Amino acid sequence: MTNSISKKIRIDLKRKTLEFTKKITVQNRMIIYICLSSSSKMNFIKNANILQILLLFLVLSSCEKEKKKVELTDAQLPKNVLPKMKPLVNEPKLSASYIKITRAKIDSFYKKNWPRNSANGSFLVAKNGQIIYEKYEGYANLRKKDPITSTTPIHIASVSKVLTAAAVLKLVNAKRLDLDQKVNTILKEFPFRDVTIRTLLNHRSGMRNYAYFTDRDKNIWDRHNILTNQDILTIMATKNIGLESITDTRFAYCNTNYAMLALVIEKVTKLSYKEAMNQIIFKPLGMKNTFVFDYEKDKDKIIPSYKANKVEIGKDYLDAVYGDKNIFSTPRDLLKFDRARNRPDFLEPKLLSQVYKPYSNERKGTKNYGLGIRMINWETGQNFYFHNGWWHGYTSSYITLPKDKVTIIALSNKFTRQTYSVRKLSKLFGDYPFEGDDE
């Protein structure tokens, strides 16, 4: 009786083992084959009691379970590995009826905002990462009549600050930086001892705008020379350029803050700003039509900008400075960025809460600034997050509504304030009390 039971168990074990070996790698299959084929092991199995055989089977079965891929957090990454933004995927699908109804409303707005096909740029509205409406009109180059398409990169001006801030925040998330770290511990010649990473991000550093202290006095800077980020730092350190206000006493929007943040990114990553942005944001998100403008390499390749009367605007000595501007992109690429920025694991919760905190409350009002994002905070508790941009004839508007999972993007290379009116579309998705002409 015992022999027949043992024989039955051996047959069952053999069958189970064969099923198991079909599911595992060739290398592991060879190891098991060797173990079970050896005469000593076979003798062991023959002589083993039922408990031992069952135990062996359990051990083999436990190996069958797939090993879960362990994903490291930003803070757990090796110091030689940069944190990277990750795409947001598998968002809930919108119904066909919702898309149809919402698209009609957006189209009505578009025709009123840009009547008689007067737009010269690109425009997109999405919810849950799904494009509800997009439009590309006008010319990338008015002289050559090159049309603007979904893949035409346009200068996004100060919307670049949102991306610069995202890269800095990823470095903070990875413990390569601290929000309250003094800038002079990173940039050794930086002259203002109380300025921190946080006060650069929220425009409370008190620094002066580089465009104003480099355009008047040749002893400070000769405008015949192209200005760089490093030049700005050196001028502030050597030309007695003082602060405009005491650090962290008031909000003053200032491009110098983000020009310095670009240098911080370079120092911490040991890469150029252009390459750091590629590695942290653009490549991981598949932003194939997005790049940081390189003045020497790209000045004759980019699409030009125009005044409202279609006169082309030339480049000037400030066009090589980056971080505060100088990213070219498309609405589709910026949509990828926005959704990645809204992933639950984009930043640790404590850090993320500081991004959307209004920092400038010296005067009562609804308009405020967080860490790399503008905001309107209404008394109702409703919050509106956005960033606008303007450089030469380029205008841009980036709107992100996290609660409603909505993204609105408008870019133009012919100057118009209509770019900023797209915020009114937010009323289609929630209680955003914009007045008729409110910009």
KASUL-V344189 format. One record per pair of residues at least 24 apart in sequence whose C-alpha atoms are under 10 Angstrom apart, sorted by the first residue. I is the first residue (numbers start at 1). J is the second residue. If there is no record, write none. Layout:
BEGIN
i->[I & I]
j->[J & J]
END
This chain:
BEGIN
i->[2 & 2 & 3 & 5 & 6 & 6 & 6 & 6 & 6 & 6 & 6 & 7 & 9 & 9 & 9 & 9 & 9 & 10 & 10 & 10 & 10 & 13 & 13 & 13 & 13 & 13 & 14 & 16 & 16 & 16 & 17 & 17 & 17 & 20 & 20 & 20 & 20 & 21 & 21 & 23 & 23 & 24 & 24 & 24 & 24 & 28 & 32 & 73 & 73 & 73 & 73 & 73 & 73 & 74 & 74 & 74 & 74 & 74 & 74 & 74 & 74 & 74 & 74 & 74 & 75 & 75 & 75 & 75 & 75 & 75 & 75 & 75 & 76 & 76 & 76 & 77 & 77 & 78 & 79 & 79 & 79 & 79 & 80 & 81 & 81 & 82 & 82 & 82 & 82 & 82 & 82 & 82 & 82 & 83 & 83 & 83 & 83 & 83 & 83 & 83 & 83 & 83 & 83 & 83 & 84 & 84 & 84 & 84 & 84 & 84 & 84 & 84 & 84 & 84 & 84 & 84 & 84 & 84 & 84 & 85 & 85 & 85 & 85 & 85 & 85 & 85 & 85 & 85 & 85 & 85 & 85 & 85 & 85 & 85 & 85 & 85 & 86 & 86 & 86 & 86 & 86 & 86 & 86 & 86 & 86 & 86 & 86 & 86 & 86 & 86 & 87 & 87 & 87 & 87 & 87 & 87 & 87 & 87 & 87 & 87 & 87 & 87 & 87 & 88 & 88 & 88 & 88 & 88 & 88 & 88 & 88 & 88 & 88 & 88 & 88 & 88 & 88 & 89 & 89 & 89 & 89 & 89 & 89 & 90 & 90 & 91 & 91 & 91 & 91 & 91 & 91 & 92 & 92 & 92 & 92 & 93 & 93 & 93 & 93 & 94 & 94 & 94 & 94 & 94 & 94 & 98 & 99 & 99 & 99 & 99 & 99 & 99 & 100 & 100 & 101 & 102 & 102 & 102 & 102 & 103 & 103 & 103 & 103 & 104 & 104 & 105 & 105 & 105 & 106 & 106 & 106 & 106 & 106 & 106 & 107 & 107 & 107 & 109 & 109 & 109 & 109 & 110 & 110 & 110 & 113 & 113 & 113 & 113 & 114 & 114 & 114 & 119 & 119 & 119 & 119 & 119 & 119 & 119 & 120 & 120 & 120 & 120 & 120 & 120 & 120 & 120 & 120 & 121 & 121 & 121 & 121 & 121 & 121 & 121 & 121 & 121 & 121 & 121 & 121 & 121 & 121 & 121 & 121 & 122 & 122 & 122 & 122 & 122 & 122 & 122 & 122 & 122 & 122 & 122 & 122 & 122 & 122 & 122 & 122 & 122 & 123 & 123 & 123 & 123 & 123 & 123 & 123 & 123 & 123 & 123 & 123 & 123 & 123 & 124 & 124 & 124 & 124 & 124 & 124 & 124 & 124 & 124 & 124 & 124 & 124 & 125 & 125 & 125 & 125 & 125 & 125 & 125 & 125 & 125 & 125 & 125 & 125 & 126 & 126 & 126 & 126 & 126 & 126 & 126 & 126 & 127 & 127 & 127 & 127 & 127 & 127 & 127 & 127 & 127 & 128 & 128 & 128 & 128 & 128 & 128 & 129 & 129 & 129 & 129 & 129 & 129 & 129 & 129 & 129 & 130 & 130 & 130 & 130 & 131 & 131 & 131 & 131 & 131 & 133 & 134 & 134 & 134 & 134 & 134 & 135 & 135 & 136 & 136 & 136 & 136 & 137 & 138 & 138 & 138 & 139 & 139 & 139 & 139 & 140 & 140 & 140 & 140 & 140 & 140 & 140 & 141 & 141 & 141 & 141 & 141 & 141 & 141 & 142 & 142 & 142 & 142 & 142 & 142 & 142 & 142 & 143 & 146 & 148 & 148 & 148 & 149 & 150 & 150 & 150 & 150 & 150 & 151 & 151 & 151 & 151 & 151 & 151 & 151 & 151 & 152 & 152 & 152 & 152 & 152 & 152 & 152 & 152 & 153 & 153 & 153 & 153 & 153 & 153 & 153 & 153 & 153 & 153 & 153 & 153 & 153 & 154 & 154 & 154 & 154 & 154 & 154 & 154 & 154 & 154 & 154 & 154 & 154 & 154 & 154 & 154 & 154 & 154 & 154 & 155 & 155 & 155 & 155 & 155 & 155 & 155 & 155 & 155 & 155 & 155 & 155 & 155 & 155 & 155 & 155 & 155 & 155 & 155 & 155 & 155 & 155 & 155 & 155 & 155 & 156 & 156 & 156 & 156 & 156 & 156 & 156 & 156 & 156 & 156 & 156 & 156 & 156 & 156 & 156 & 156 & 156 & 156 & 156 & 156 & 156 & 157 & 157 & 157 & 157 & 157 & 157 & 157 & 157 & 157 & 157 & 157 & 157 & 157 & 157 & 157 & 157 & 157 & 157 & 158 & 158 & 158 & 158 & 158 & 158 & 158 & 158 & 158 & 158 & 158 & 158 & 158 & 158 & 158 & 158 & 159 & 159 & 159 & 159 & 159 & 159 & 159 & 159 & 159 & 159 & 159 & 159 & 159 & 159 & 159 & 159 & 159 & 159 & 159 & 160 & 160 & 160 & 160 & 160 & 160 & 160 & 160 & 160 & 160 & 160 & 160 & 160 & 160 & 160 & 160 & 161 & 161 & 161 & 161 & 161 & 161 & 161 & 161 & 161 & 161 & 161 & 161 & 161 & 161 & 161 & 161 & 161 & 161 & 161 & 162 & 162 & 162 & 162 & 162 & 162 & 162 & 162 & 162 & 162 & 162 & 162 & 162 & 162 & 162 & 162 & 163 & 163 & 163 & 163 & 163 & 163 & 163 & 163 & 163 & 163 & 163 & 163 & 163 & 164 & 164 & 164 & 164 & 164 & 164 & 164 & 164 & 164 & 164 & 164 & 164 & 164 & 164 & 164 & 165 & 165 & 165 & 165 & 165 & 165 & 165 & 165 & 165 & 165 & 165 & 165 & 165 & 166 & 166 & 166 & 166 & 166 & 166 & 166 & 166 & 166 & 166 & 166 & 167 & 167 & 167 & 167 & 167 & 167 & 167 & 167 & 167 & 168 & 168 & 168 & 168 & 168 & 168 & 168 & 168 & 168 & 168 & 168 & 169 & 169 & 169 & 169 & 169 & 169 & 169 & 169 & 169 & 169 & 170 & 170 & 170 & 170 & 170 & 170 & 171 & 171 & 171 & 171 & 172 & 172 & 172 & 172 & 173 & 173 & 173 & 173 & 173 & 174 & 174 & 176 & 176 & 177 & 177 & 177 & 179 & 179 & 183 & 183 & 183 & 184 & 186 & 186 & 186 & 186 & 186 & 187 & 187 & 187 & 187 & 187 & 187 & 188 & 189 & 189 & 189 & 189 & 189 & 190 & 190 & 190 & 190 & 190 & 190 & 190 & 191 & 191 & 191 & 191 & 191 & 191 & 191 & 191 & 191 & 192 & 192 & 192 & 192 & 192 & 193 & 194 & 194 & 194 & 195 & 195 & 195 & 195 & 196 & 196 & 197 & 197 & 197 & 197 & 197 & 198 & 198 & 198 & 198 & 198 & 198 & 199 & 199 & 199 & 199 & 199 & 199 & 200 & 200 & 200 & 200 & 200 & 200 & 200 & 200 & 200 & 200 & 200 & 200 & 200 & 201 & 201 & 201 & 201 & 201 & 201 & 201 & 201 & 201 & 201 & 202 & 202 & 202 & 202 & 202 & 202 & 202 & 202 & 202 & 202 & 202 & 202 & 202 & 202 & 202 & 202 & 202 & 202 & 202 & 203 & 203 & 203 & 203 & 203 & 203 & 203 & 203 & 203 & 203 & 203 & 203 & 203 & 203 & 203 & 203 & 203 & 204 & 204 & 204 & 204 & 204 & 204 & 204 & 204 & 204 & 204 & 204 & 204 & 204 & 204 & 205 & 205 & 205 & 205 & 205 & 205 & 205 & 205 & 205 & 205 & 205 & 205 & 205 & 205 & 206 & 206 & 206 & 206 & 206 & 206 & 206 & 206 & 206 & 206 & 206 & 206 & 206 & 206 & 207 & 207 & 207 & 207 & 207 & 207 & 207 & 207 & 207 & 207 & 207 & 207 & 207 & 207 & 208 & 208 & 208 & 208 & 208 & 208 & 208 & 208 & 208 & 208 & 208 & 208 & 209 & 209 & 209 & 209 & 209 & 209 & 209 & 209 & 210 & 210 & 210 & 210 & 210 & 210 & 210 & 210 & 210 & 210 & 211 & 211 & 211 & 211 & 211 & 213 & 213 & 214 & 214 & 215 & 215 & 222 & 223 & 223 & 223 & 224 & 224 & 225 & 225 & 225 & 226 & 226 & 226 & 226 & 226 & 226 & 226 & 227 & 227 & 227 & 227 & 227 & 227 & 228 & 228 & 228 & 228 & 228 & 228 & 228 & 228 & 229 & 229 & 229 & 229 & 229 & 229 & 229 & 229 & 229 & 229 & 229 & 229 & 230 & 230 & 230 & 230 & 230 & 231 & 232 & 232 & 232 & 232 & 233 & 233 & 233 & 248 & 248 & 249 & 249 & 250 & 250 & 250 & 250 & 250 & 251 & 251 & 251 & 251 & 251 & 251 & 252 & 253 & 254 & 255 & 255 & 255 & 255 & 255 & 256 & 256 & 256 & 256 & 257 & 257 & 258 & 258 & 258 & 258 & 258 & 258 & 259 & 259 & 259 & 259 & 259 & 260 & 260 & 260 & 261 & 261 & 261 & 262 & 262 & 262 & 262 & 263 & 263 & 265 & 273 & 273 & 274 & 274 & 274 & 277 & 281 & 281 & 281 & 281 & 282 & 282 & 282 & 282 & 284 & 284 & 285 & 285 & 285 & 285 & 285 & 285 & 286 & 286 & 286 & 287 & 287 & 287 & 287 & 287 & 287 & 287 & 287 & 288 & 288 & 288 & 288 & 289 & 289 & 289 & 289 & 289 & 289 & 289 & 290 & 290 & 290 & 290 & 290 & 290 & 290 & 290 & 291 & 291 & 291 & 291 & 292 & 292 & 292 & 292 & 292 & 292 & 292 & 293 & 293 & 293 & 293 & 293 & 293 & 293 & 293 & 294 & 294 & 294 & 294 & 294 & 294 & 295 & 295 & 295 & 295 & 295 & 296 & 302 & 303 & 303 & 304 & 304 & 304 & 304 & 304 & 305 & 305 & 305 & 305 & 305 & 305 & 305 & 305 & 305 & 306 & 306 & 306 & 306 & 306 & 306 & 306 & 306 & 307 & 307 & 307 & 307 & 307 & 307 & 307 & 308 & 308 & 308 & 308 & 308 & 308 & 309 & 309 & 310 & 310 & 310 & 310 & 311 & 311 & 312 & 312 & 312 & 312 & 313 & 313 & 313 & 313 & 314 & 314 & 315 & 316 & 319 & 319 & 324 & 325 & 325 & 325 & 326 & 329 & 330 & 330 & 330 & 331 & 331 & 331 & 331 & 331 & 331 & 332 & 334 & 334 & 334 & 334 & 335 & 335 & 335 & 335 & 335 & 335 & 336 & 338 & 338 & 338 & 338 & 338 & 338 & 338 & 338 & 338 & 339 & 339 & 339 & 339 & 339 & 341 & 341 & 342 & 342 & 342 & 342 & 342 & 343 & 356 & 356 & 373 & 373 & 373 & 374 & 375 & 376 & 378 & 378 & 380 & 380 & 380 & 382 & 382 & 382 & 382 & 383 & 383 & 384 & 384 & 384 & 384 & 384 & 385 & 386 & 387 & 388 & 388 & 389 & 389 & 390 & 390 & 390 & 390 & 391 & 394 & 395 & 395 & 396 & 397 & 397 & 397 & 398 & 398 & 399 & 399 & 399 & 400 & 401 & 401 & 401 & 403 & 403 & 404 & 404 & 405 & 406]
j->[49 & 50 & 46 & 50 & 45 & 46 & 47 & 48 & 49 & 50 & 53 & 46 & 45 & 46 & 50 & 53 & 54 & 45 & 46 & 50 & 53 & 45 & 53 & 54 & 56 & 57 & 57 & 57 & 60 & 61 & 57 & 60 & 61 & 60 & 61 & 63 & 64 & 60 & 64 & 64 & 65 & 63 & 64 & 65 & 66 & 63 & 60 & 173 & 174 & 345 & 346 & 347 & 348 & 170 & 171 & 172 & 173 & 174 & 175 & 176 & 345 & 346 & 347 & 348 & 170 & 171 & 172 & 173 & 174 & 175 & 176 & 348 & 173 & 174 & 175 & 174 & 175 & 174 & 174 & 175 & 176 & 269 & 269 & 174 & 269 & 170 & 171 & 174 & 176 & 269 & 276 & 279 & 280 & 167 & 169 & 170 & 171 & 172 & 173 & 174 & 176 & 279 & 280 & 281 & 167 & 170 & 171 & 174 & 276 & 277 & 278 & 279 & 280 & 281 & 282 & 283 & 284 & 285 & 346 & 166 & 167 & 170 & 279 & 280 & 281 & 282 & 283 & 284 & 285 & 337 & 340 & 341 & 343 & 345 & 346 & 347 & 280 & 281 & 283 & 284 & 285 & 286 & 336 & 337 & 339 & 340 & 341 & 343 & 345 & 346 & 281 & 284 & 285 & 286 & 336 & 337 & 338 & 339 & 340 & 341 & 342 & 343 & 346 & 128 & 129 & 285 & 336 & 337 & 338 & 339 & 340 & 341 & 342 & 343 & 344 & 345 & 346 & 128 & 129 & 336 & 339 & 340 & 343 & 128 & 129 & 127 & 128 & 129 & 130 & 339 & 405 & 127 & 128 & 129 & 130 & 127 & 128 & 129 & 130 & 127 & 128 & 129 & 130 & 131 & 132 & 132 & 126 & 127 & 130 & 131 & 132 & 133 & 132 & 133 & 132 & 132 & 133 & 428 & 429 & 131 & 132 & 133 & 134 & 132 & 133 & 133 & 425 & 428 & 132 & 133 & 134 & 422 & 425 & 428 & 133 & 134 & 135 & 421 & 422 & 424 & 425 & 135 & 422 & 425 & 418 & 419 & 421 & 422 & 416 & 418 & 419 & 411 & 412 & 413 & 414 & 416 & 418 & 419 & 147 & 148 & 306 & 411 & 412 & 413 & 414 & 415 & 416 & 147 & 148 & 149 & 150 & 152 & 154 & 330 & 394 & 395 & 396 & 410 & 411 & 412 & 413 & 414 & 419 & 148 & 149 & 150 & 151 & 152 & 153 & 154 & 330 & 331 & 332 & 396 & 409 & 410 & 411 & 412 & 413 & 419 & 150 & 330 & 331 & 332 & 396 & 397 & 408 & 409 & 410 & 411 & 412 & 419 & 422 & 150 & 330 & 331 & 332 & 334 & 335 & 407 & 408 & 409 & 410 & 411 & 422 & 331 & 332 & 335 & 399 & 406 & 407 & 408 & 409 & 410 & 422 & 425 & 426 & 332 & 335 & 400 & 405 & 406 & 407 & 408 & 409 & 335 & 339 & 401 & 404 & 405 & 406 & 407 & 408 & 429 & 339 & 402 & 404 & 405 & 406 & 407 & 332 & 335 & 336 & 338 & 339 & 340 & 405 & 406 & 407 & 335 & 405 & 406 & 407 & 332 & 335 & 406 & 407 & 408 & 408 & 331 & 332 & 408 & 409 & 410 & 331 & 410 & 331 & 410 & 411 & 412 & 412 & 412 & 413 & 414 & 303 & 412 & 413 & 414 & 302 & 303 & 304 & 305 & 412 & 413 & 414 & 302 & 303 & 304 & 305 & 306 & 312 & 413 & 303 & 304 & 305 & 306 & 310 & 311 & 312 & 414 & 312 & 303 & 303 & 412 & 413 & 330 & 289 & 330 & 331 & 332 & 333 & 288 & 289 & 290 & 329 & 330 & 331 & 332 & 333 & 289 & 290 & 302 & 303 & 328 & 329 & 330 & 331 & 288 & 289 & 290 & 291 & 302 & 303 & 327 & 328 & 329 & 330 & 331 & 333 & 411 & 289 & 290 & 302 & 303 & 304 & 305 & 326 & 327 & 328 & 329 & 330 & 331 & 394 & 395 & 396 & 411 & 412 & 413 & 290 & 291 & 292 & 293 & 302 & 303 & 304 & 305 & 325 & 326 & 327 & 328 & 329 & 330 & 389 & 390 & 391 & 392 & 393 & 394 & 395 & 396 & 411 & 412 & 413 & 325 & 326 & 327 & 328 & 329 & 330 & 331 & 334 & 388 & 389 & 390 & 391 & 394 & 395 & 396 & 397 & 398 & 410 & 411 & 412 & 413 & 322 & 323 & 324 & 325 & 326 & 327 & 328 & 388 & 389 & 390 & 391 & 392 & 393 & 394 & 395 & 396 & 397 & 411 & 255 & 258 & 323 & 324 & 325 & 326 & 327 & 387 & 388 & 389 & 390 & 391 & 395 & 396 & 397 & 398 & 323 & 324 & 325 & 326 & 327 & 328 & 334 & 372 & 373 & 386 & 387 & 388 & 389 & 390 & 395 & 396 & 397 & 398 & 399 & 258 & 292 & 322 & 323 & 324 & 325 & 326 & 327 & 328 & 329 & 372 & 387 & 388 & 389 & 396 & 398 & 201 & 255 & 257 & 258 & 259 & 261 & 262 & 322 & 323 & 324 & 325 & 326 & 327 & 371 & 372 & 373 & 387 & 388 & 389 & 201 & 258 & 323 & 324 & 325 & 337 & 338 & 341 & 371 & 372 & 373 & 374 & 386 & 387 & 388 & 398 & 277 & 281 & 282 & 323 & 324 & 325 & 327 & 334 & 337 & 338 & 341 & 372 & 373 & 201 & 258 & 259 & 261 & 262 & 265 & 273 & 277 & 281 & 322 & 323 & 324 & 325 & 327 & 372 & 200 & 201 & 202 & 258 & 261 & 262 & 265 & 323 & 324 & 355 & 371 & 372 & 373 & 277 & 280 & 281 & 337 & 341 & 346 & 347 & 355 & 371 & 372 & 373 & 261 & 262 & 265 & 273 & 276 & 277 & 279 & 280 & 281 & 197 & 201 & 261 & 262 & 264 & 265 & 268 & 277 & 280 & 371 & 372 & 197 & 198 & 201 & 346 & 347 & 351 & 352 & 355 & 371 & 372 & 280 & 281 & 346 & 347 & 348 & 351 & 265 & 268 & 269 & 280 & 197 & 347 & 348 & 351 & 346 & 347 & 348 & 351 & 352 & 347 & 348 & 268 & 269 & 264 & 265 & 268 & 351 & 354 & 260 & 261 & 264 & 264 & 263 & 264 & 265 & 267 & 268 & 233 & 260 & 263 & 264 & 267 & 268 & 237 & 233 & 234 & 236 & 237 & 238 & 233 & 234 & 235 & 236 & 237 & 238 & 260 & 233 & 234 & 236 & 237 & 238 & 240 & 241 & 242 & 243 & 236 & 237 & 242 & 243 & 247 & 247 & 246 & 247 & 248 & 246 & 247 & 248 & 257 & 247 & 248 & 257 & 260 & 261 & 264 & 371 & 248 & 354 & 355 & 370 & 371 & 372 & 247 & 248 & 251 & 257 & 359 & 371 & 247 & 248 & 253 & 254 & 255 & 256 & 257 & 258 & 259 & 260 & 261 & 371 & 372 & 257 & 258 & 260 & 261 & 355 & 369 & 370 & 371 & 372 & 373 & 248 & 251 & 252 & 253 & 254 & 257 & 258 & 355 & 357 & 358 & 359 & 360 & 368 & 369 & 370 & 371 & 372 & 373 & 374 & 247 & 248 & 250 & 251 & 252 & 253 & 254 & 255 & 256 & 257 & 258 & 359 & 360 & 369 & 370 & 371 & 372 & 245 & 246 & 247 & 248 & 249 & 250 & 251 & 252 & 253 & 254 & 257 & 359 & 360 & 369 & 243 & 244 & 245 & 246 & 247 & 248 & 249 & 250 & 251 & 252 & 253 & 254 & 256 & 257 & 242 & 243 & 244 & 245 & 246 & 247 & 248 & 249 & 250 & 251 & 252 & 253 & 254 & 257 & 236 & 241 & 242 & 243 & 244 & 245 & 246 & 247 & 252 & 253 & 254 & 255 & 256 & 257 & 236 & 241 & 242 & 243 & 244 & 245 & 252 & 253 & 254 & 255 & 256 & 257 & 243 & 244 & 252 & 253 & 254 & 255 & 256 & 257 & 235 & 236 & 241 & 254 & 255 & 256 & 257 & 259 & 318 & 321 & 254 & 255 & 256 & 317 & 318 & 239 & 241 & 317 & 318 & 317 & 318 & 317 & 316 & 317 & 318 & 316 & 317 & 316 & 317 & 318 & 295 & 316 & 317 & 318 & 319 & 320 & 321 & 316 & 317 & 318 & 319 & 320 & 321 & 259 & 295 & 317 & 318 & 319 & 320 & 321 & 322 & 256 & 258 & 259 & 260 & 261 & 262 & 263 & 318 & 320 & 321 & 322 & 323 & 259 & 260 & 262 & 263 & 321 & 321 & 256 & 259 & 260 & 321 & 259 & 260 & 263 & 359 & 360 & 360 & 362 & 359 & 360 & 361 & 362 & 363 & 359 & 360 & 361 & 362 & 368 & 369 & 360 & 369 & 324 & 321 & 322 & 323 & 324 & 325 & 321 & 322 & 323 & 324 & 323 & 324 & 321 & 322 & 323 & 324 & 325 & 372 & 321 & 322 & 323 & 324 & 325 & 322 & 323 & 324 & 322 & 323 & 324 & 321 & 322 & 323 & 324 & 322 & 323 & 323 & 322 & 323 & 322 & 323 & 327 & 327 & 336 & 337 & 340 & 341 & 333 & 334 & 336 & 337 & 337 & 340 & 333 & 334 & 336 & 337 & 339 & 340 & 333 & 336 & 337 & 329 & 330 & 332 & 333 & 334 & 335 & 336 & 337 & 329 & 330 & 332 & 333 & 328 & 329 & 330 & 331 & 332 & 333 & 334 & 327 & 328 & 329 & 330 & 331 & 332 & 333 & 334 & 326 & 327 & 328 & 329 & 322 & 323 & 325 & 326 & 327 & 328 & 329 & 319 & 320 & 321 & 322 & 325 & 326 & 327 & 328 & 319 & 320 & 321 & 322 & 326 & 327 & 319 & 320 & 321 & 322 & 326 & 320 & 328 & 328 & 413 & 392 & 393 & 394 & 413 & 414 & 391 & 392 & 393 & 394 & 395 & 412 & 413 & 414 & 415 & 392 & 393 & 394 & 412 & 413 & 414 & 415 & 416 & 392 & 393 & 394 & 413 & 414 & 415 & 416 & 393 & 413 & 414 & 415 & 416 & 417 & 414 & 415 & 393 & 413 & 414 & 415 & 393 & 414 & 392 & 393 & 413 & 414 & 392 & 393 & 394 & 414 & 392 & 393 & 392 & 392 & 391 & 392 & 389 & 389 & 390 & 391 & 391 & 411 & 409 & 410 & 411 & 398 & 407 & 408 & 409 & 410 & 411 & 409 & 398 & 407 & 408 & 409 & 398 & 400 & 406 & 407 & 408 & 409 & 407 & 398 & 399 & 400 & 401 & 402 & 405 & 406 & 407 & 408 & 400 & 402 & 405 & 406 & 407 & 400 & 402 & 400 & 401 & 402 & 403 & 405 & 402 & 383 & 385 & 398 & 399 & 400 & 399 & 399 & 432 & 432 & 433 & 431 & 432 & 433 & 430 & 431 & 432 & 433 & 431 & 432 & 423 & 426 & 431 & 432 & 433 & 423 & 423 & 420 & 419 & 420 & 419 & 420 & 415 & 416 & 417 & 419 & 415 & 419 & 419 & 420 & 420 & 421 & 422 & 423 & 422 & 423 & 423 & 425 & 426 & 426 & 426 & 429 & 430 & 429 & 430 & 429 & 430 & 429 & 430]
END
